[in-house]
Amino acid sequence: MNYEIKASSIAGQDATIQIKESNIDFGTTSKTADSLPNPAELFLGAFAACMLKNVERFSTMMRFSYTKTTLEVKATRLENPPRMDAIEYSLTIYSDDDKLNTALLKKNIEKFGTIYNTVKLSCSISGTIKTVPNV
């Protein structure tokens, strides 16, 4: 499987990533530091997207139902050399389904997530998965 994206920027302005039919603006200037995601936040966004995609994927394979998920991802950045050192996540799945085995889901996400596996080669990842009854 191969992937391709395009990105562009104009000097003194911010940048855009073009992926399929989507454009994602991101900050490269100090003017938008508080309003647009920076590259580190986009990186964490890709990590989160991988996890959420796998919840959907494994809901079919593991035959459980859910209404929604929420995910919080935090990272620690080191300065020298600049890199992510640790990522911590908290995934909440809203479900009343007794078939939802969170331990197995966590194992599957950790084993089969493309971004997850790429990231774990360079920094530590820890996290929890919990269920909350549907409201």
DRENPAKOL-671013 format. One line per field, with one value per residue: z, y, x of N, C-alpha, C, CB in turn; residue number from 1; chain; residue in three letters. Coordinates in steps of 0.1 Angstrom, whole numbers, plus 5000, padded with zeros to 4 digits. Glycine has a CB too. Example, Ala and Ser with C-alpha at 12.3 -4.5 7.8 and 13.67 -1.06 7.14 Angstrom:
BEGIN
n.up <- (5078 5071)
n.north <- (4943 4978)
n.east <- (5132 5128)
ca.up <- (5078 5071)
ca.north <- (4955 4989)
ca.east <- (5123 5137)
c.up <- (5078 5079)
c.north <- (4967 5000)
c.east <- (5132 5129)
cb.up <- (5090 5057)
cb.north <- (4955 4994)
cb.east <- (5113 5141)
seq <- (1 2)
mol <- (A A)
type <- (ALA SER)
This chain:
BEGIN
n.up <- (5000 4992 4999 4992 4995 4991 4997 5004 5007 5012 5013 5044 5051 5061 5057 5036 5035 5011 5008 4991 4987 5005 5023 5045 5066 5082 5107 5101 5108 5133 5137 5136 5156 5177 5166 5144 5137 5146 5132 5151 5164 5142 5137 5161 5156 5134 5147 5165 5146 5135 5156 5161 5136 5138 5159 5147 5127 5141 5156 5138 5132 5158 5165 5181 5192 5192 5201 5200 5201 5221 5222 5239 5235 5246 5246 5252 5246 5237 5238 5228 5207 5190 5196 5199 5229 5246 5245 5256 5259 5262 5256 5252 5249 5240 5248 5252 5249 5258 5246 5240 5244 5260 5266 5246 5224 5228 5226 5199 5185 5192 5179 5152 5142 5119 5120 5148 5153 5139 5153 5178 5175 5179 5202 5236 5243 5260 5275 5280 5277 5281 5288 5285 5295 5271 5266)
n.north <- (4988 5022 5057 5091 5126 5161 5192 5227 5260 5296 5321 5337 5332 5309 5273 5245 5213 5190 5164 5139 5149 5168 5198 5208 5232 5245 5259 5279 5302 5327 5343 5327 5309 5304 5297 5279 5244 5232 5215 5194 5190 5181 5157 5143 5143 5126 5102 5100 5097 5072 5055 5059 5051 5024 5016 5017 4999 4975 4973 4961 4936 4925 4925 4944 4971 5007 5041 5064 5078 5092 5108 5116 5129 5133 5147 5145 5166 5165 5185 5183 5161 5178 5161 5138 5123 5109 5096 5098 5085 5087 5069 5069 5050 5050 5029 5003 4977 4944 4927 4942 4940 4956 4952 4934 4949 4971 4956 4948 4973 4982 4963 4963 4989 5012 5038 5039 5018 5028 5051 5040 5030 5051 5065 5063 5049 5051 5043 5043 5026 5031 5023 5039 5041 5045 5076)
n.east <- (5008 5006 5009 5001 5004 4999 5015 5017 5031 5033 5057 5060 5034 5008 5004 4992 4979 4971 4949 4935 4902 4903 4915 4938 4946 4975 4996 5025 5036 5041 5019 4996 4998 4981 4957 4958 4966 4998 5028 5035 5011 4995 5008 5001 4974 4972 4980 4958 4937 4943 4939 4911 4900 4907 4891 4866 4870 4876 4852 4835 4848 4851 4825 4810 4789 4788 4781 4796 4829 4855 4886 4916 4947 4980 5013 5048 5075 5108 5138 5165 5178 5151 5121 5094 5088 5072 5039 5006 4974 4938 4911 4877 4848 4816 4792 4768 4771 4777 4795 4818 4851 4874 4901 4910 4904 4922 4947 4945 4945 4970 4985 4978 4976 4987 4999 5002 5020 5042 5049 5054 5079 5097 5090 5077 5045 5015 4984 4948 4917 4883 4849 4818 4784 4758 4742)
ca.up <- (5000 4991 5002 4987 4998 4986 5007 4999 5015 5006 5023 5053 5053 5066 5047 5034 5031 5002 5009 4984 4985 5017 5025 5059 5069 5094 5110 5100 5113 5147 5136 5137 5165 5186 5158 5134 5143 5142 5127 5161 5166 5131 5140 5171 5149 5126 5157 5169 5135 5134 5167 5159 5125 5142 5167 5138 5120 5150 5160 5129 5134 5171 5166 5191 5187 5200 5195 5197 5209 5223 5224 5243 5233 5251 5242 5258 5235 5242 5231 5221 5196 5191 5192 5208 5238 5252 5241 5265 5254 5269 5247 5258 5240 5245 5244 5262 5244 5267 5238 5239 5252 5258 5266 5233 5214 5230 5220 5184 5181 5194 5170 5138 5138 5111 5127 5162 5152 5134 5164 5190 5173 5183 5215 5244 5242 5271 5274 5286 5270 5290 5282 5292 5290 5262 5273)
ca.north <- (5000 5034 5069 5103 5138 5173 5203 5239 5272 5308 5327 5346 5328 5295 5262 5237 5199 5185 5150 5135 5160 5177 5207 5210 5244 5245 5271 5279 5315 5331 5350 5318 5299 5301 5293 5267 5234 5231 5202 5184 5187 5173 5144 5137 5141 5113 5091 5098 5092 5058 5048 5060 5043 5010 5013 5014 4986 4963 4971 4951 4923 4920 4925 4952 4983 5018 5053 5074 5077 5105 5105 5127 5125 5143 5143 5152 5168 5168 5196 5181 5167 5179 5149 5133 5113 5100 5099 5092 5087 5082 5066 5066 5044 5051 5017 4994 4963 4935 4921 4950 4936 4967 4947 4928 4961 4977 4948 4949 4987 4983 4953 4965 5003 5016 5050 5035 5010 5036 5060 5033 5027 5062 5070 5054 5051 5045 5048 5036 5025 5028 5024 5047 5037 5054 5085)
ca.east <- (5000 5013 5002 5006 4998 5006 5015 5023 5031 5038 5066 5054 5020 5007 5005 4980 4981 4960 4948 4923 4894 4904 4926 4941 4955 4983 5004 5039 5040 5037 5006 4985 5002 4970 4945 4960 4975 5012 5032 5034 4996 4991 5013 4992 4961 4974 4980 4944 4929 4946 4932 4897 4898 4907 4879 4855 4873 4874 4838 4829 4855 4848 4811 4804 4783 4790 4775 4806 4842 4863 4900 4924 4961 4990 5026 5059 5085 5122 5144 5177 5173 5137 5114 5084 5094 5061 5025 4996 4961 4926 4900 4864 4839 4802 4785 4761 4773 4785 4805 4829 4862 4884 4915 4913 4905 4935 4957 4944 4949 4985 4992 4975 4975 4999 5005 5005 5032 5053 5052 5060 5094 5105 5087 5068 5030 5007 4970 4937 4904 4872 4836 4808 4771 4752 4733)
c.up <- (5000 4994 4995 4991 4991 4997 5000 5009 5007 5017 5031 5056 5058 5054 5047 5030 5022 5003 5002 4982 4997 5017 5040 5061 5082 5095 5108 5105 5127 5148 5139 5147 5175 5179 5149 5141 5137 5138 5138 5164 5155 5133 5150 5165 5141 5136 5162 5158 5133 5144 5165 5147 5129 5152 5158 5131 5129 5156 5151 5131 5147 5175 5179 5185 5197 5193 5191 5205 5210 5226 5228 5242 5238 5248 5250 5248 5242 5233 5223 5219 5197 5187 5202 5216 5243 5248 5251 5259 5263 5259 5254 5247 5246 5239 5256 5259 5253 5259 5236 5249 5251 5258 5253 5223 5216 5223 5205 5178 5181 5184 5156 5133 5131 5117 5141 5161 5147 5145 5175 5188 5177 5196 5223 5242 5253 5270 5280 5276 5280 5282 5291 5287 5281 5270 5265)
c.north <- (5012 5046 5081 5115 5149 5184 5215 5251 5284 5315 5337 5343 5314 5285 5254 5223 5195 5170 5146 5148 5170 5186 5209 5221 5241 5256 5269 5293 5318 5337 5340 5307 5295 5296 5282 5257 5235 5217 5191 5180 5179 5159 5137 5134 5128 5101 5089 5093 5077 5050 5048 5051 5028 5007 5010 5001 4974 4962 4961 4937 4917 4920 4931 4965 4995 5030 5063 5071 5091 5100 5117 5122 5137 5138 5151 5153 5171 5178 5192 5166 5168 5167 5146 5122 5104 5105 5091 5095 5081 5081 5062 5061 5044 5039 5010 4979 4955 4928 4929 4946 4946 4962 4941 4940 4968 4969 4949 4962 4987 4973 4957 4979 5008 5028 5046 5028 5018 5045 5052 5029 5039 5068 5061 5059 5044 5051 5038 5036 5022 5029 5032 5043 5049 5063 5087)
c.east <- (5009 5004 5008 4998 5005 5005 5021 5022 5036 5046 5058 5039 5020 5006 4993 4985 4969 4960 4935 4915 4894 4916 4927 4951 4963 4992 5019 5045 5035 5023 4994 4988 4991 4957 4946 4968 4989 5016 5031 5020 4991 4996 5004 4978 4961 4973 4965 4935 4931 4939 4917 4892 4897 4896 4867 4858 4871 4860 4831 4835 4852 4833 4805 4798 4787 4783 4785 4819 4848 4877 4908 4939 4970 5003 5036 5070 5098 5128 5156 5180 5158 5130 5103 5090 5084 5048 5016 4982 4950 4915 4888 4855 4825 4794 4779 4763 4782 4796 4818 4840 4873 4898 4919 4913 4918 4947 4957 4948 4964 4992 4990 4974 4988 5006 5010 5019 5044 5058 5059 5075 5103 5102 5078 5053 5024 4993 4960 4925 4893 4859 4827 4794 4766 4743 4720)
cb.up <- (5012 4978 5017 4971 5014 4972 5020 4986 5028 5001 5015 5048 5040 5075 5050 5024 5043 4987 5023 4992 4982 5030 5017 5066 5070 5094 5124 5086 5103 5154 5123 5124 5174 5195 5151 5121 5139 5153 5122 5174 5168 5118 5146 5184 5141 5118 5169 5174 5122 5135 5181 5157 5113 5149 5176 5127 5116 5162 5160 5114 5132 5182 5166 5203 5186 5202 5204 5200 5201 5234 5212 5257 5218 5267 5227 5271 5226 5242 5241 5229 5183 5183 5191 5201 5250 5268 5226 5279 5240 5281 5237 5265 5235 5241 5238 5263 5230 5273 5224 5240 5248 5269 5277 5229 5217 5245 5224 5180 5190 5208 5173 5135 5151 5097 5127 5168 5143 5122 5169 5193 5158 5172 5214 5259 5228 5285 5260 5300 5258 5302 5280 5291 5302 5250 5274)
cb.north <- (5000 5036 5071 5102 5140 5178 5200 5243 5270 5317 5334 5360 5330 5294 5254 5243 5189 5191 5145 5125 5156 5168 5220 5197 5257 5231 5275 5277 5326 5340 5356 5312 5304 5313 5305 5272 5220 5236 5202 5190 5200 5179 5145 5146 5153 5113 5095 5112 5099 5056 5055 5074 5045 5008 5026 5026 4986 4965 4984 4955 4925 4928 4910 4955 4982 5021 5058 5089 5067 5114 5098 5132 5122 5145 5143 5145 5180 5155 5207 5187 5159 5191 5137 5129 5120 5100 5095 5098 5080 5092 5055 5078 5030 5064 5007 4998 4964 4925 4917 4965 4921 4977 4936 4918 4970 4980 4933 4946 4998 4979 4940 4958 5012 5020 5062 5026 4998 5045 5067 5021 5025 5072 5084 5055 5047 5047 5051 5041 5014 5038 5010 5063 5035 5047 5099)
cb.east <- (4990 5020 5000 5007 4997 5001 5023 5015 5040 5026 5078 5055 5012 4994 5017 4971 4984 4961 4949 4915 4880 4905 4924 4946 4947 4991 5002 5044 5034 5047 5003 4982 5014 4967 4941 4966 4969 5022 5045 5041 4988 4996 5028 4991 4958 4987 4989 4938 4933 4962 4935 4892 4908 4920 4875 4854 4888 4884 4831 4831 4870 4856 4806 4814 4768 4806 4765 4801 4852 4856 4906 4921 4964 4988 5029 5065 5081 5130 5148 5189 5176 5132 5124 5070 5101 5062 5022 4998 4959 4923 4905 4858 4843 4795 4796 4746 4779 4776 4800 4825 4867 4881 4916 4902 4893 4938 4955 4929 4943 4988 4986 4962 4973 4995 4996 4994 5031 5048 5040 5052 5096 5104 5081 5072 5024 5013 4966 4933 4904 4873 4830 4810 4761 4745 4740)
seq <- (1 2 3 4 5 6 7 8 9 10 11 12 13 14 15 16 17 18 19 20 21 22 23 24 25 26 27 28 29 30 31 32 33 34 35 36 37 38 39 40 41 42 43 44 45 46 47 48 49 50 51 52 53 54 55 56 57 58 59 60 61 62 63 64 65 66 67 68 69 70 71 72 73 74 75 76 77 78 79 80 81 82 83 84 85 86 87 88 89 90 91 92 93 94 95 96 97 98 99 100 101 102 103 104 105 106 107 108 109 110 111 112 113 114 115 116 117 118 119 120 121 122 123 124 125 126 127 128 129 130 131 132 133 134 135)
mol <- (A A A A A A A A A A A A A A A A A A A A A A A A A A A A A A A A A A A A A A A A A A A A A A A A A A A A A A A A A A A A A A A A A A A A A A A A A A A A A A A A A A A A A A A A A A A A A A A A A A A A A A A A A A A A A A A A A A A A A A A A A A A A A A A A A A A A A A A)
type <- (MET ASN TYR GLU ILE LYS ALA SER SER ILE ALA GLY GLN ASP ALA THR ILE GLN ILE LYS GLU SER ASN ILE ASP PHE GLY THR THR SER LYS THR ALA ASP SER LEU PRO ASN PRO ALA GLU LEU PHE LEU GLY ALA PHE ALA ALA CYS MET LEU LYS ASN VAL GLU ARG PHE SER THR MET MET ARG PHE SER TYR THR LYS THR THR LEU GLU VAL LYS ALA THR ARG LEU GLU ASN PRO PRO ARG MET ASP ALA ILE GLU TYR SER LEU THR ILE TYR SER ASP ASP ASP LYS LEU ASN THR ALA LEU LEU LYS LYS ASN ILE GLU LYS PHE GLY THR ILE TYR ASN THR VAL LYS LEU SER CYS SER ILE SER GLY THR ILE LYS THR VAL PRO ASN VAL)
